[in-house]
Amino acid sequence: MTSIEAPPGARYRSMFEMLSGRDEGAFIPFAMLGDPSPADTPSVLRALVEGGADALELGIPFSDPVADGPTVQAAATRALTAGMHVADCWPFIAEVRSSFPTFPIGLLVYANLIVRQGTEAFYRNA
């Protein structure tokens, strides 16, 4: 198994063990994929990782993210207005995974998007 194919949770477990050994907390910034624009997304993600993030939480834009408050709602709206779709998110995630194979990545995604795509297809892409 390559580091890209690590078992679920292995990357997070390694990160938290390392930070615990240094008596540090984790810095896990959130970024909505496609915000402020799809063209800017790769540089935003790279800057977060290279700037010291311990992991990333990446949002997949959804048209009605009412449960996540006004900041996430505005980010999702900007991403969707810029033309982002669920299928557009996977290449960005793959790029981060390819560039930083051991880096933990979590997703903020609404169940509606998973069900619409089909659970198996969604998890295969993820």
C-alpha positions as CSV (number, residue, x, y, z in Angstrom):
1,M,0.0,0.0,0.0
2,T,1.5,3.4,-1.0
3,S,1.2,6.5,1.2
4,I,-1.5,7.7,-1.3
5,E,-3.5,4.6,-0.4
6,A,-3.1,4.8,3.4
7,P,-5.8,3.2,5.5
8,P,-8.6,5.5,6.7
9,G,-7.5,7.7,9.5
10,A,-3.8,6.8,9.2
11,R,-2.7,10.2,8.1
12,Y,-4.6,11.9,10.8
13,R,-3.4,9.4,13.4
14,S,0.3,10.1,12.4
15,M,-0.2,13.8,12.5
16,F,-1.8,13.8,15.9
17,E,0.8,11.5,17.3
18,M,3.6,13.7,16.0
19,L,1.9,16.9,17.4
20,S,1.2,15.2,20.7
21,G,4.9,14.3,21.0
22,R,5.7,17.9,20.7
23,D,2.8,19.0,23.0
24,E,1.2,21.0,20.2
25,G,-2.3,21.4,18.8
26,A,-3.2,21.0,15.2
27,F,-3.8,23.9,12.7
28,I,-6.4,22.6,10.3
29,P,-7.7,25.4,8.1
30,F,-10.9,25.2,6.0
31,A,-11.0,26.1,2.3
32,M,-14.0,25.9,0.0
33,L,-12.9,24.4,-3.3
34,G,-13.4,26.9,-6.1
35,D,-13.3,29.9,-3.8
36,P,-12.4,32.6,-4.7
37,S,-12.2,31.0,-8.1
38,P,-11.3,27.6,-9.6
39,A,-8.1,29.1,-11.1
40,D,-7.0,30.3,-7.6
41,T,-7.7,27.1,-5.8
42,P,-4.4,25.2,-6.4
43,S,-2.3,28.1,-5.2
44,V,-4.6,28.6,-2.1
45,L,-4.3,24.9,-1.2
46,R,-0.5,24.9,-1.7
47,A,-0.1,28.1,0.3
48,L,-2.1,26.6,3.2
49,V,0.1,23.4,3.3
50,E,3.4,25.2,2.8
51,G,2.3,27.9,5.3
52,G,2.2,25.4,8.1
53,A,-1.2,23.7,8.1
54,D,-1.1,20.3,9.8
55,A,-4.2,19.1,7.7
56,L,-6.8,20.6,5.5
57,E,-10.6,20.5,5.6
58,L,-11.9,21.1,2.1
59,G,-15.4,22.0,1.3
60,I,-17.3,20.7,-1.7
61,P,-19.6,23.6,-2.7
62,F,-23.3,23.0,-2.2
63,S,-26.2,25.2,-3.3
64,D,-27.9,25.4,0.1
65,P,-25.3,25.0,2.9
66,V,-27.6,26.4,5.6
67,A,-26.2,24.3,8.4
68,D,-22.7,25.8,8.2
69,G,-23.3,29.5,8.8
70,P,-22.8,32.6,6.7
71,T,-19.1,32.3,6.1
72,V,-19.3,28.9,4.6
73,Q,-22.5,29.8,2.8
74,A,-20.8,32.8,1.2
75,A,-17.7,30.7,0.2
76,A,-20.0,28.0,-1.4
77,T,-22.0,30.7,-3.3
78,R,-18.8,32.3,-4.6
79,A,-17.5,28.9,-5.8
80,L,-20.7,27.9,-7.5
81,T,-21.0,31.3,-9.1
82,A,-17.5,30.8,-10.4
83,G,-18.7,27.6,-12.1
84,M,-17.6,24.9,-9.6
85,H,-19.3,21.5,-9.7
86,V,-18.7,18.4,-7.6
87,A,-16.7,16.8,-10.4
88,D,-14.4,19.8,-10.5
89,C,-13.3,19.2,-6.9
90,W,-11.6,15.8,-7.4
91,P,-8.7,17.0,-9.5
92,F,-7.8,19.7,-6.8
93,I,-7.9,17.0,-4.1
94,A,-5.9,14.7,-6.3
95,E,-3.3,17.4,-6.8
96,V,-2.9,18.0,-3.1
97,R,-2.7,14.2,-2.5
98,S,-0.1,13.8,-5.2
99,S,2.1,16.7,-4.0
100,F,1.7,15.9,-0.3
101,P,1.0,12.1,-0.1
102,T,1.1,11.9,3.7
103,F,-0.9,15.1,4.4
104,P,-4.3,14.6,6.1
105,I,-7.3,15.9,4.1
106,G,-10.9,16.0,5.4
107,L,-14.0,16.9,3.4
108,L,-17.0,19.0,4.4
109,V,-19.7,17.7,2.2
110,Y,-23.5,17.5,2.3
111,A,-25.1,14.1,2.2
112,N,-27.2,15.3,-0.7
113,L,-24.1,15.4,-2.9
114,I,-23.1,11.9,-1.9
115,V,-26.5,10.4,-2.5
116,R,-27.0,12.2,-5.8
117,Q,-23.7,10.9,-7.2
118,G,-24.2,7.5,-5.6
119,T,-22.4,6.5,-2.5
120,E,-20.0,4.0,-4.2
121,A,-19.1,6.5,-6.9
122,F,-18.6,9.3,-4.4
123,Y,-16.3,7.2,-2.1
124,R,-14.4,5.9,-5.1
125,N,-13.7,9.5,-6.2
126,A,-12.9,10.6,-2.6
